[in-house]
Amino acid sequence: MSILASLRIRIDNLFHPSRTNADMEDELNPHILHRADDLERSGMDRAQAERRARIEFGGREKYKEDIHEGIGGNLFGTFMQDLQYSVRVLRKAPGFTITAVLTLALAIGANALVFAVLNALFLRPVNVPHGESLYALQRGNDSYIIQSYPDYIDLRDRNRSFDSLAAYNITQVGFDTGKNPVSVWGYETSGNYFDALGIQPYLGRFFQPSDEHGANSAPYVVLTYGYWHSHFQDDQGVVGRQVRLNKHPFTILGVAPPEFHGTLLFFSPDFFVPLVNAEQIDGSNFLNVRGTRAVFEILGHLKAGVTQAQANADLARLAPICTASIPRTTTKAPSHWCVQRCTATSSLRPCVHF
């Protein structure tokens, strides 16, 4: 018998047991009647012959059970019997039942939570177009991702491995729309941040490198979709409106798409402002100080065909350029950089060379 024919019989027996029983009756009855005919010809009356034939044939129900088991017809019935028995036992011991159910629920929930955390922190890339090719730069001698802004400029302009390198910081400001100022968290980013990641605005536009002309030259802000929705009630006229960040005027240029929550998976910002305006936001100007590490992370997409090992070699080539420019008073110089795949924990993992 073919596999498909066997499967068809099993399914038919599961959903139409009465038809299976009728088929078995039709199969068994001719054998009994044939034996009764033989006994009748030997001189036995018909009623006695049929009774004798049934006795000789043996347990009729036993044959049916054997056939049911052979085609898997008892699986569902056995399962239901076991289920009913289990329910009766558990009802007799409610304390044990509650403990068992809670234990299973906690175990399943804990496993689901662990997998969700592992997926978010280690497995899933940052939610940007082509996230699998997005890598972050890290200092190789101290497993430290924070860089100086001049180092970022050198790495951005002199590397041969990335389509573009962007940078960002995390900052907190007093956000004043003219009513009640609130404290919010956001990103200070390089002018090419959105272009480098391939992000398109939901509303208005993003700031660009062409908007930057030195320190405090780009007083613009981009809102996240969530902040725009919750604090501006989806107002389409928000573009061009002036707000104050730490009492400095900034113009709203646009709104980021709803699916974009920055490049740090466990932190969602409320806004984005240009890094060149960090003095107005943070009160310090680090744009020309190579010895001051003030850029939280540098990241970008590797060029097509460039491997992680090739990118590491390219960054090693640039290390002496940056080291030569660091003041003598600086105790730690970057011996090299390396790249790490961008996930939520890319800033926490040490360099690995391939």
N, C-alpha and C positions, 0 to 999 in steps of 0.2 A: 504494500500500500504506500502511495506517495505521501510526502510530508503534508502537502496541501489537502489531500483527501482525509488524512488523519486529523488535521486541524479542523476541517469542516465538520467531521463527525463529533469531535469534542465540543465545539461551539454549539452545534445543534442539540447535543445532549444536555448542555448547561442551560439553554434557554427554552428547550422543549422536552422536558423529561417524560411527559405523558406519551409523546410520540415514540420515544425510545422504548418505553415499557410496552407499547402496543407492538412495536417491531419484534421485541423479544418474545412476546406471547405468540405472535405469528410464526416465529422460528421454532419454539418449543412444542407447540400443540401438534404439528404433524408427526413428530417423533413419538409422542404419547399415543396418538390415534393409530399409528402404524403398529405399535406393539399390542394395543388392544385388539386390533383386527386379527393378529396372529393368535392371541389367546382365545378369541371367540371361535376361530376355525378349529381350535383344538377341543371344543365342546363346552367352553365356559360361557355363561350368559353375558350379555353386553355390559350391563351395569357393573357386574363383578370383574369383567375383563378390564374396563377402564380404571376401576379402583386399583386392581393389581398392577396395571401398567404405571400408574402414578407412583405407587409404592416402589416399584423396581427402578423407576427413573430417579428417585431420590429427592432431596430438598430442592424444590423448584425455586424458592426465594434465594437460596444459596447461590444457584447459578446466576440469577439476576444480579446479585450483589457483586459476584466475581466479574461479570461483564461490565457493570457500572465502573468498577475500579479499573478495569483494563482500559476503558476509554476516558478515564478521569472524571467521571460523572459524580463521584462522591466528594470531590475537592471542596466545592462550595458548601455542600451539606455538612461536611466534617468541620469546615471553618466556622459555620454558624453554630454548630454544637459546642465547639471549643469556646467561641465568643460568649455564648449564653452561660457556659459553666464558669468562665472567668468573671463575668458580671456577678453571678451569684456569690462566688467566693469573695470578691471585693466588697460586696454589700454587707457581708458578714463582719468585715474588719474595716470600718470607715477610717479609723486612724491611720492604718497602714496605707489605705488607698490614697488619702490626701497627701501623705508623705511621699509616696511613690510618684504621684502626679506632679507635685511641686518639684521634686528632684529632677524628673525628666524635663519639666519646663525650664528650670534653671540651667540644666546641662545644654539643652538645645539652644536656649537664648545666649548662653555664654559662647558656645561655638559659633553661632551666627555673628555675634559681636566681634569676636576675635578675627573671623574671616573678613568682616567689613573693614576693620581697622587695618589689617594687613593689605587688603586690596587698595584702600585709600592711600596708605603710607608707602608701600613698597611695590605694588604691582601696577596700579593705574597711573598713567602719565598725567601731567597737568592738562586741564581741559582747554586746549587750544588746537587750532588746525595743525595736523601733522605732529601731534605731541610726542610721537615716538622718536622724532629726530631732535627734540629740544633738550639741550644740555646746559648745565650750570658750571661756571668756572670756580675753582677752589685752589687755595694756596696749598702746595704740596708739602711744605716743611712744617706746617703747624695745624693742618686740617681745619683751616679757618677760611670762611668764604668772604668775609668783609674786606673790601679793597679800598684803595684811595681813588678819588675821582680822576686824577691824572693817569693812574695806571689803567683805569677803564678806558680813557681816551686812547692811550697807546695800544691797548689790546684790541679795541674796536677798529682802529684805523690801520693797524699793521698785521693783523692775523690774515691767514690765507685759507682758513678752514670753515668759517661761518659765513652764512649769507649776510647776517648782521648781528651785532651784539648790542643788547639793551641792558640797562641797569635800573635798579630801584631800591628805595628805602621804605621802611615803615615809620609812620609818624602820627602824632596826635595833635589836633588843633582845636581851637574854639571856632565853631562854624556859626556865623551870624547872618541870618537872612533878613534882618531888620526887625525881628520880633524878639524871641527868646534865644540867645546864643546857647549852643549845646556843644559838648565835647565829643568829637568823632575821630575815628581812626581812618587813615588812608595811606596811599602810596605817593612818594615822590619818585618820579620816573624820568628817565632820559627821554629826549624828544622823539626818539625813534621807537619807543617801547611798543606802541600798538602796531606800527608797521612791521617791526621785527617779528612779532607774534602772529601776524596775519589776522588781527581782529578788526572788524568793521563796526562803525558806530550804529547804535539803534536810533539815535536822534542827533541831529547837528553834525559836528565833526570832532575829531581828536586834534590835540596840538601836535605839531610837526617840528623836525629839526630847524626848519626855516623860520619858526616862531622865536627861536632862541638867539640872542645877540649879547650874551654875557650875563653876569650876575643880575638877578631880579628883573630880567628883561621879558619874561613870559608870564604875566599874572593871569593865568588861565586855569580853569578847573573843569574836570570831566566827572560827572556823577555816575555812580553805579546804578544799575536799573533798580535794585532793591531800595536804595536811598531815595532815588527820584520818585518811586512809587509810594513810599511810606511818608516822605516829608514834603513832597511837592504835588502829591495826588495826581500823578501822571499828566501834569500840566505841559502841554506841547509848546507853550510860549516861554518856557524856562530858558531856552537858548538866548544868549545875549544879556541875560539878567546879571546884575552885579551883586555879589555877596562879599562878606569879609571873613578872611581866615586870619586868626590872631590879629585882628583889627586892620589888616591890610586888604585893600580892594582886589578882588579877583572876578573875572568874567566867566560865566558858565558857557563853555563851548558846545557841550553835547552830553549824551548819555550812552554808557556802554551797553552792550547787548545783555539780555537777562541770563544767558548761560555762562557769562564770563565773570569769575569771582577772583581775579588776580592770579598770581603764579605761586602762591603759597597755600597749599590745599587746606591747611587747618586754620586759615585766617582770611576772612572776607572783608575787604576795605569798603569804605563808604564813598570815597572820591579818589581822584588821581590829579596830581599837580606836577609841573615840571621841576626836575632836580635843580635847575639853575636858579630857582627861586627859594632854595633851602634857607637862605639867610633870613627871609621874611617869615618862613615857617618855623625854623628851629633856632634862629638867632645866631647862627654861625655860618661863615663863608669858608667852605673847604674845597672850593673848586680848583684852586691852584696849589694846594698843599699836598705834596706827594706822600709825606710821612704820616698823614692823618687818614686812618681807615674810616671812611664814613659812608661807603656804598655797600648796602646790605648784600646784594647779589647781582652778579653779571650772568646773563644767559642768552642763548640764541640757538637757531637751527643750524645744524651742520649742513654744509653744502652736499648736494647729491654725490654719492660715491666716496665721500670722505669718511674714514673709519675713526673710531674713538682713539685708537693708537696713533693714527696720523695726526689727529688734533692735538694729542698730548705732546707729540714731537714738535709740532708747530709752536705751541705755547712755550716749550723749553727753549726754543730759539729766541723768544722775546724776553725771557727773564733777565738776561744781562742788561738789556736796554733800560728796563725799569730800575734794576738794582743800582746802576751807575748814577741814577738821578736822585736816589734817596739820601737825605742829609746824614752826615756822619753820626749825629746824635741818636739816630734811630737804631735800636738794638736788633730788631728783627727785619731782615730783608727777605723777599720771596726768592727762595732758591729755584723754584719752578712752580708752574700751575698745572692743574689737570682738569679734566672734564668729568662730570657725573651726570647720569640720566636724571632729568628733572622729575622728582616726585616730592611728596610732602617732606621727606626726610633727606633730600639731597644735601641740605645744609648741615646735616649731622653726621654724615658718613665720611670716613677718611678717603684720601686718594687711593685709587687702585690703578696700577699701570698694566697695560696689556701689550 
